[in-house]
Amino acid sequence: MIRYLKYAFLALVALGLVVLALANRAPMTLELLPEGLAVWIGWSYAIEMPVFLVIFGGVIMGLLIGFVWEWLREHRHRADASRQRRDKQRLEREVQGLKGRVNEGKDDVLALLEDTGTAR
């Protein structure tokens, strides 16, 4: 049931995007520099494209910038998790090494008593 709701929602979003594209088919000129600055520099670049491409391009660029910004912001959390994972693995190896040294073929209780100095 949830799968069908998801497909219905995606179909509505796709239909909305198609309607937006059809309603904004008029061409527009997109210039790299403002006209005054282009005259002063002596160089200008302009491209003509439909308005819906400018809208979709802006949305996509905004999403990409947001994803990169969030990834950079979370770097500290990823570094902490990695450091804790390494510490955990190091401590597990150390515990396994200590267990192996204490239990060198002896009974656990006798090994503990010998470590405390109460065994004879």
C-alpha positions as CSV (number, residue, x, y, z in Angstrom):
1,M,0.0,0.0,0.0
2,I,2.8,2.4,0.9
3,R,4.6,1.6,-2.3
4,Y,1.5,2.6,-4.3
5,L,1.2,5.9,-2.4
6,K,4.9,6.6,-3.1
7,Y,4.4,5.9,-6.8
8,A,1.2,8.1,-6.9
9,F,3.2,10.9,-5.2
10,L,6.1,10.6,-7.7
11,A,3.6,10.6,-10.6
12,L,2.0,13.8,-9.2
13,V,5.4,15.5,-8.9
14,A,6.3,14.4,-12.4
15,L,3.0,15.7,-13.7
16,G,3.6,19.0,-11.9
17,L,7.1,19.4,-13.4
18,V,5.8,18.7,-16.9
19,V,3.0,21.3,-16.5
20,L,5.6,23.8,-15.2
21,A,7.8,23.1,-18.2
22,L,5.0,23.5,-20.7
23,A,3.8,26.7,-19.1
24,N,7.3,28.2,-19.2
25,R,8.5,27.3,-22.7
26,A,9.2,30.9,-23.7
27,P,12.8,31.6,-24.5
28,M,14.8,34.0,-22.4
29,T,18.3,35.3,-22.6
30,L,20.6,34.4,-19.8
31,E,23.7,36.7,-19.6
32,L,26.8,35.9,-17.7
33,L,27.6,39.6,-16.9
34,P,25.4,42.6,-16.5
35,E,25.2,44.8,-19.6
36,G,27.1,47.7,-18.1
37,L,30.0,45.5,-16.9
38,A,30.1,43.6,-20.2
39,V,30.6,46.9,-22.1
40,W,33.3,48.0,-19.7
41,I,35.2,44.7,-19.9
42,G,34.5,44.3,-23.6
43,W,33.4,40.7,-23.3
44,S,29.9,39.2,-22.9
45,Y,28.5,35.8,-22.9
46,A,24.8,35.1,-23.3
47,I,22.7,32.1,-24.1
48,E,19.1,31.8,-25.0
49,M,17.1,29.0,-23.4
50,P,13.5,28.2,-22.2
51,V,12.5,29.6,-18.8
52,F,11.8,26.2,-17.3
53,L,15.4,25.1,-17.8
54,V,16.6,28.1,-15.8
55,I,14.1,27.2,-13.1
56,F,15.0,23.5,-13.0
57,G,18.8,24.4,-13.2
58,G,18.4,26.8,-10.2
59,V,16.6,24.1,-8.2
60,I,19.2,21.5,-9.0
61,M,22.1,23.9,-8.2
62,G,20.4,24.8,-4.9
63,L,20.1,21.1,-4.0
64,L,23.7,20.4,-4.9
65,I,25.0,23.3,-2.9
66,G,22.9,22.2,0.1
67,F,24.1,18.7,-0.1
68,V,27.8,19.7,-0.2
69,W,27.3,22.3,2.6
70,E,25.7,19.6,4.8
71,W,28.4,17.1,4.0
72,L,31.1,19.6,5.0
73,R,29.2,20.6,8.1
74,E,29.0,17.0,9.3
75,H,32.7,16.3,8.8
76,R,33.3,16.7,12.6
77,H,30.7,14.0,13.4
78,R,32.1,11.6,10.9
79,A,35.7,12.1,12.2
80,D,34.5,11.5,15.8
81,A,32.7,8.3,14.8
82,S,35.8,7.1,12.9
83,R,38.0,7.9,15.9
84,Q,35.7,6.1,18.3
85,R,35.5,3.1,16.0
86,R,39.3,2.8,16.0
87,D,39.5,3.2,19.8
88,K,36.9,0.4,20.2
89,Q,38.8,-1.9,17.9
90,R,42.0,-1.2,19.7
91,L,40.5,-1.8,23.1
92,E,38.8,-5.1,21.9
93,R,42.2,-6.3,20.7
94,E,43.8,-5.4,24.0
95,V,41.1,-7.2,26.0
96,Q,41.5,-10.3,23.8
97,G,45.2,-10.2,24.3
98,L,44.8,-9.9,28.1
99,K,42.3,-12.7,28.2
100,G,44.7,-14.9,26.3
101,R,47.6,-14.1,28.6
102,V,45.5,-14.7,31.8
103,N,44.0,-18.0,30.6
104,E,47.1,-19.7,29.3
105,G,45.6,-23.2,29.8
106,K,44.5,-22.5,33.4
107,D,41.2,-22.4,35.0
108,D,39.7,-18.8,35.2
109,V,39.3,-18.9,38.9
110,L,42.8,-20.1,39.6
111,A,44.2,-17.5,37.1
112,L,42.4,-14.7,39.0
113,L,43.6,-16.0,42.4
114,E,47.2,-16.2,41.2
115,D,47.0,-12.6,39.9
116,T,45.8,-11.4,43.3
117,G,48.5,-13.4,45.1
118,T,46.1,-15.4,47.3
119,A,46.7,-18.8,45.6
120,R,49.3,-21.2,47.0
